[in-house]
Amino acid sequence: MPSSEDFGFASLCCGLVGLYLMHAVYNLYFHPLRSFPGPIYGKVTGFWYISKIIQGNSFLVIKRLHDQYGDVVRIAPNELSYNTAEAWKSIYGRNIQLHGEDKASATGNRLLKDTLLYGAGFEGADTVVNAEGTFYAPQRRALAYAFTRKSLMTKEDLLTHYTDRAIANLTIQISAADTVDVGPMFANAIFDFNCKFVADRDIGASNPHGKVHPSVHYFDNILRFAYIPISLRRIPMIAYIQDTLQPFISGGLLHHQVVGPLIQNRLENGGSETDIISYMERHPKEGDTGKSQILNNAAIFIAAGTGTTVAWLCASVYYILSNPDVKSKLYAEIRNAASKTSDLNLDVVNSMKYLKAVTDESIRIFPPIVATLTRVVPRGGLRAEKVHRSRIRKAGIDELETLPSAPFLGIRHGVGSGIP
C-alpha cells in the first residue's frame, strides 16, 4: 500500500503535468498570438526555441520556418518572427507614437528594449546599450561628439599606425608559414585600436606570432556564450535566480584582464582630449555619467569589436578570395585610387564605392550577430502598421537576420503565465 508521502508526491507530479497541459491548451487556443502561423511545438512551449538558441542554429531553423509559413511565424508561445523590411521600420523605428501619430516621441522608440536581453548588468548603471528614452538620449549625444567627421579624422594616424603594425606582423607570419590565420591579426589590431581610441592606452596586443591576446580571448568567450544564460532567462525561475545574483556576478564582468585597470588608470591619470572617455567626462550633465557609467560604457566600446567586427572582416576576406572576379575589380579600384600605400587615407577609402559594396555584401551574407535583439510592446498593445493586421497586446523583437535568400527578424510576445 503506497505511503502518504508517495501519494503526495504523485499528486504533486499530476498537478504539475495538469498545469502544463492547461498552459499548452491556452497557448494553442486562447493566447493573443494564437492566429499566427507556426509549428505546434513552437506554439506550445518555449523550450524548443531556447534549445535552438543554445545549439547556435536558431537562425537556420527560423529561416526554414519562414520558407514554410511565410513572412510571419510564431516561433514560441510569446514570440513572432518577421522577415519584411516594413516590419523592421515598425519594430525598430524611432520617434513613433503608439496609435499611428506622426508626432515625435520624447521617449524614443515605440518598442522598448526587452529586459531579458538588455537588462542592466554592469554594477546597476544604465549604459548606452541598455538605457532607454531620457536615460539613453543624453548618453548618445555625449558620445556622438566622438564620432563626428572632425573627431574621426584626428584618429586617422592612429588607425594607420595599427593597420601598419598588423600588416608588418602578418608579413612575418607569412614568411614563416604557408598558411596563416588572419583572425588573431584582426582581433589583436582592433583591440589595440579600441583601447587607444577609448582610453588612450596601448596594450600591445598585436604580435608576430599569430597568438590571440588573453583579453581578446576572454571577451570572445563572453560574447560567444552570453546567449546561453540570456536565453535561459525566458524561464521565470532562472530569470529570478539570475536577477538575485546579478549584483554579485555581473559587476565588472567586462572589467577583467587588462581592461578594468586600463580604464581606471585613464580615469585617475588622464589621457587624450579626443578619446571616448574624454567626451563622457566633458558632458557629465548631459549624460548623467557617474563613474560606474563611464567604466561600463568604456568597457563596452573596447570589447565591442572583438567578435563581431573580426567575424565580418574574416568573412569579407574569405568571400573576396573565393570570387576572383570580385577580387580583380576590388584590386583595380584600390590601385586606381592610390598609387602607393601612403596615398591611402579615410577620404580615399570612403570614396571607394565597390569596396563598400563588397563589405556590405559580406555582412549581408555572413551577419556577425545571428541571434535576436528583442523589443517589448507596451501595455495596451499597438497596431504594427505594414507588418500585420492583427492587434498585438504586448511583444518584443528579434534581430534582423540577413541570409543570402531572405532577411528575417522576429517579435517576442510577453503575455501569459510564467511557464515557457
C-alpha positions in Angstrom: 0.0 0.0 0.0 1.5 3.4 -1.0 2.5 5.7 1.8 1.1 9.2 2.3 4.4 10.6 1.1 4.2 8.6 -2.1 0.7 9.7 -2.7 1.6 13.4 -2.0 4.5 13.2 -4.5 2.3 11.6 -7.1 -0.4 14.3 -6.6 2.2 17.0 -7.0 3.5 15.5 -10.2 0.0 15.1 -11.6 -0.8 18.7 -10.6 2.3 20.0 -12.4 1.5 17.9 -15.5 -2.1 19.1 -15.5 -0.9 22.7 -15.1 1.4 22.4 -18.0 -1.3 20.8 -20.2 -3.7 23.6 -19.3 -1.0 26.1 -20.3 -0.4 24.3 -23.6 -4.1 24.4 -24.4 -4.1 28.1 -23.5 -1.2 28.8 -25.8 -2.8 26.9 -28.7 -6.4 28.2 -28.5 -6.7 31.3 -26.3 -3.3 33.1 -26.4 -3.4 36.6 -28.1 -0.9 35.2 -30.7 -3.0 32.1 -31.5 -3.9 33.2 -35.0 -0.3 33.5 -36.2 1.1 30.5 -38.2 3.9 28.4 -36.9 4.8 24.8 -35.8 2.7 23.4 -33.0 5.7 22.6 -30.8 6.7 26.3 -31.0 3.3 27.5 -30.0 3.0 25.1 -27.1 6.4 25.6 -25.3 9.3 27.9 -25.4 11.8 25.2 -24.5 12.1 24.3 -28.2 13.3 27.8 -29.2 15.6 28.0 -26.2 17.3 24.8 -27.2 17.8 26.1 -30.7 19.4 29.3 -29.5 21.8 27.4 -27.2 22.7 25.0 -30.0 23.6 28.0 -32.2 21.4 27.2 -35.1 18.2 29.1 -34.3 18.6 31.4 -37.3 18.8 28.5 -39.7 15.7 26.9 -38.2 13.8 30.2 -38.3 14.8 30.6 -42.0 13.3 27.2 -42.8 10.1 28.1 -40.9 9.8 31.3 -42.9 10.1 29.3 -46.1 7.3 27.1 -44.9 4.9 29.6 -43.2 5.6 32.9 -44.9 6.5 36.4 -43.6 5.2 36.0 -40.1 5.9 32.9 -37.9 5.1 32.1 -34.3 8.4 30.6 -33.1 7.5 30.4 -29.4 4.4 31.0 -27.3 5.3 34.6 -26.8 7.5 35.2 -29.9 6.9 36.1 -33.5 9.5 36.2 -36.3 9.1 38.6 -39.3 11.1 38.9 -42.5 9.9 42.1 -44.1 11.6 45.5 -44.4 8.3 47.2 -43.2 8.5 45.2 -40.0 12.0 46.4 -39.3 10.8 50.0 -39.6 7.7 49.4 -37.4 9.6 47.5 -34.8 12.9 49.4 -34.5 11.6 52.8 -35.9 12.4 55.7 -33.7 10.1 58.5 -32.5 6.9 56.8 -33.5 3.8 57.1 -31.3 1.6 54.2 -30.2 -1.5 54.9 -32.2 -0.1 55.9 -35.6 0.6 59.6 -34.8 3.5 61.2 -36.6 4.4 63.5 -33.7 7.9 62.8 -32.4 8.1 60.8 -29.2 10.1 62.2 -26.3 10.9 58.7 -25.1 12.4 57.4 -28.3 11.5 54.1 -29.8 7.9 52.7 -30.0 9.1 49.3 -28.7 11.3 49.3 -25.6 14.3 47.0 -25.3 13.5 43.6 -23.8 14.9 43.4 -20.3 15.6 39.7 -20.9 18.4 40.8 -23.2 19.1 44.4 -22.3 18.8 44.3 -18.5 21.3 46.4 -16.6 24.2 44.1 -16.0 27.1 46.3 -15.0 27.1 47.5 -11.4 23.5 48.7 -11.9 24.5 51.6 -14.2 22.4 52.3 -17.3 24.8 52.2 -20.3 24.3 53.3 -23.9 23.4 49.6 -24.7 20.5 49.1 -22.3 19.4 52.6 -21.4 16.0 53.9 -22.7 14.5 57.3 -23.6 15.6 60.1 -21.3 18.4 58.0 -19.9 19.7 56.9 -23.4 19.4 60.2 -25.4 21.9 62.2 -23.2 24.5 59.4 -23.3 24.1 59.2 -27.1 24.5 62.9 -27.5 27.6 63.0 -25.4 29.2 60.0 -27.3 28.1 61.4 -30.7 30.8 64.0 -30.4 33.5 61.3 -30.6 32.1 60.1 -33.9 31.8 63.3 -35.8 33.9 63.5 -39.0 36.1 66.1 -37.4 36.8 63.9 -34.4 37.3 60.7 -36.5 39.8 62.5 -38.8 42.0 63.1 -35.8 42.2 59.3 -35.4 43.5 58.7 -39.0 47.1 58.5 -38.0 46.1 56.2 -35.1 44.2 53.9 -37.5 47.1 53.9 -39.9 49.6 53.1 -37.2 47.7 50.0 -36.0 47.0 48.8 -39.6 50.7 49.1 -40.5 51.6 47.2 -37.3 49.1 44.4 -38.1 50.4 44.1 -41.8 54.0 44.0 -40.6 53.2 41.2 -38.2 51.2 39.4 -40.9 54.2 39.7 -43.3 56.4 38.0 -40.6 54.0 35.2 -40.2 53.6 34.6 -44.0 57.4 34.4 -44.3 57.5 31.6 -41.8 54.4 29.5 -42.8 52.4 28.7 -45.9 49.0 29.1 -44.1 48.2 32.0 -41.8 45.0 32.5 -39.7 44.1 36.2 -40.1 41.6 36.1 -37.3 44.1 36.7 -34.5 45.6 39.5 -36.5 42.3 41.3 -36.9 41.3 40.7 -33.3 44.5 42.0 -31.8 44.7 45.0 -34.1 41.1 46.0 -33.3 41.6 45.5 -29.6 44.8 47.7 -29.7 42.9 50.4 -31.6 39.9 50.3 -29.3 42.0 50.6 -26.2 43.8 53.7 -27.6 40.6 55.2 -29.1 38.6 54.7 -25.9 41.1 55.2 -23.1 44.3 56.5 -24.8 46.2 53.4 -23.7 48.2 51.0 -25.9 48.4 47.4 -24.6 50.4 45.9 -27.5 48.1 43.1 -28.3 49.4 42.8 -31.9 52.2 40.3 -32.2 54.1 38.5 -35.0 53.3 35.1 -33.6 49.7 34.9 -34.5 48.5 34.4 -30.9 45.3 36.0 -29.6 45.8 38.3 -26.7 44.4 36.8 -23.4 41.9 39.7 -23.0 40.7 39.3 -26.6 40.2 35.6 -25.9 38.3 36.4 -22.7 35.9 38.8 -24.4 35.4 36.5 -27.3 34.3 33.7 -24.9 31.9 36.1 -23.1 30.3 37.2 -26.3 30.2 33.7 -27.7 28.5 32.1 -24.7 26.4 35.0 -23.4 23.3 33.9 -25.2 23.1 30.7 -23.1 22.2 32.4 -19.8 20.3 35.2 -21.7 18.1 32.6 -23.4 17.5 30.7 -20.2 16.1 33.9 -18.8 12.9 33.0 -20.7 12.4 30.5 -17.8 11.0 32.6 -15.0 12.7 30.7 -12.2 16.1 31.0 -13.8 15.5 34.7 -14.5 14.7 35.3 -10.9 17.9 33.5 -9.8 20.0 35.5 -12.2 18.4 38.8 -11.1 19.1 37.9 -7.4 22.7 37.0 -8.1 23.3 39.9 -10.6 24.9 42.3 -8.1 27.4 39.6 -7.2 28.3 38.2 -10.7 27.7 41.0 -13.2 29.6 43.9 -11.7 32.9 44.1 -13.5 32.2 41.3 -15.9 33.8 43.3 -18.7 36.5 44.7 -16.4 38.6 41.6 -16.1 42.0 41.1 -17.7 43.7 44.4 -18.6 40.6 46.4 -19.4 39.5 47.3 -15.9 42.9 48.5 -14.7 43.4 50.2 -18.0 40.2 52.3 -17.7 40.9 53.0 -14.0 44.4 54.3 -14.9 42.9 56.5 -17.6 40.3 58.0 -15.2 42.9 58.6 -12.5 45.8 59.9 -14.6 44.0 61.5 -17.6 44.6 61.0 -21.3 43.9 62.4 -24.7 41.4 65.2 -25.1 39.8 63.3 -28.0 39.4 59.8 -26.7 35.9 58.5 -25.9 36.3 58.8 -22.1 37.1 62.4 -22.5 33.8 63.1 -24.2 31.9 61.2 -21.5 33.8 63.3 -18.8 33.3 66.5 -20.8 29.5 66.3 -20.8 28.5 64.9 -17.3 25.3 67.0 -17.1 24.1 65.8 -20.5 24.9 62.2 -19.9 24.4 62.0 -16.2 27.6 59.9 -16.3 28.8 58.7 -13.0 32.0 56.7 -12.6 30.2 53.4 -13.0 28.6 54.5 -16.2 31.9 55.7 -17.7 33.6 52.5 -16.7 30.8 50.3 -18.2 30.5 52.3 -21.4 34.3 52.4 -21.9 34.5 48.6 -21.4 31.6 48.0 -23.8 33.3 50.1 -26.5 36.6 48.3 -26.0 35.0 44.9 -26.2 32.6 45.7 -28.9 34.6 44.7 -32.0 36.5 41.7 -30.6 33.9 39.3 -32.0 31.5 41.0 -34.5 34.0 43.1 -36.4 36.5 40.3 -36.6 33.9 37.9 -37.9 32.8 40.4 -40.5 36.4 41.1 -41.7 37.3 37.4 -41.9 34.1 36.8 -43.9 35.0 39.7 -46.2 38.4 38.2 -46.9 37.0 34.8 -47.5 34.4 35.9 -49.9 36.8 38.2 -51.8 39.3 35.4 -52.2 36.6 32.9 -53.2 35.4 35.2 -56.1 38.4 36.0 -58.5 36.3 38.5 -60.5 35.4 40.4 -57.4 39.0 40.4 -56.2 40.2 41.7 -59.5 37.7 44.6 -59.6 38.5 45.4 -56.0 42.2 45.5 -56.7 41.7 47.7 -59.7 39.6 50.2 -57.7 42.2 50.4 -54.9 45.1 50.8 -57.2 43.4 53.4 -59.3 42.6 55.4 -56.2 46.1 55.2 -54.7 49.4 54.6 -56.5 51.2 53.8 -53.2 50.2 52.9 -49.6 50.9 56.3 -48.2 48.3 57.8 -50.6 45.5 55.9 -48.8 43.5 57.8 -46.2 40.0 57.9 -44.8 38.7 60.2 -47.6 40.1 58.0 -50.3 38.8 54.8 -48.7 35.3 56.3 -48.2 35.2 57.2 -51.9 35.7 53.5 -53.0 32.1 52.5 -53.9 33.0 49.0 -54.9 34.8 48.3 -51.7 31.8 49.5 -49.7 29.5 47.3 -51.8 31.8 44.3 -51.2 31.9 44.8 -47.4 28.2 45.4 -47.3 27.5 42.2 -49.2 29.8 40.3 -46.8 27.9 41.4 -43.8 24.6 40.5 -45.5 25.7 37.0 -46.3 27.5 36.4 -43.1 25.9 38.5 -40.3 28.2 38.7 -37.2 25.2 38.6 -34.9 22.8 35.7 -35.7 20.8 35.9 -32.6 17.8 38.2 -31.7 17.7 41.7 -30.3 14.2 41.7 -28.7 11.9 44.6 -28.0 8.7 44.7 -25.9 5.3 46.1 -26.9 3.9 48.5 -24.3 0.9 47.6 -22.1 -2.3 48.1 -24.1 -0.7 47.0 -27.4 -0.3 48.6 -30.7 -1.0 48.0 -34.3 2.1 47.2 -36.3 1.4 49.1 -39.4 2.5 47.5 -42.6 3.6 44.4 -40.6 0.4 42.5 -39.8 -3.3 43.4 -39.4 -3.7 41.7 -36.1 -3.5 43.7 -32.9 -0.7 42.7 -30.5 -1.1 43.4 -26.8 2.5 43.1 -25.7 5.5 41.9 -27.6 9.2 42.1 -28.2 11.6 42.0 -31.2 14.2 39.6 -32.5 17.1 40.9 -34.6 17.1 41.2 -38.4 19.0 38.2 -39.9 20.5 38.7 -43.3 20.8 35.4 -45.2 21.5 35.0 -48.9 17.9 34.0 -49.8 15.8 36.2 -47.4 16.3 38.5 -44.5 14.1 38.0 -41.4 13.5 39.4 -37.9 11.3 38.5 -35.1 9.0 39.7 -32.4 8.6 38.3 -28.8 5.2 38.4 -27.1 5.2 38.8 -23.3 1.7 38.0 -22.3 0.8 34.8 -20.4 1.8 32.8 -17.3 5.3 32.2 -16.1 5.7 28.8 -17.9 7.9 28.9 -21.1 
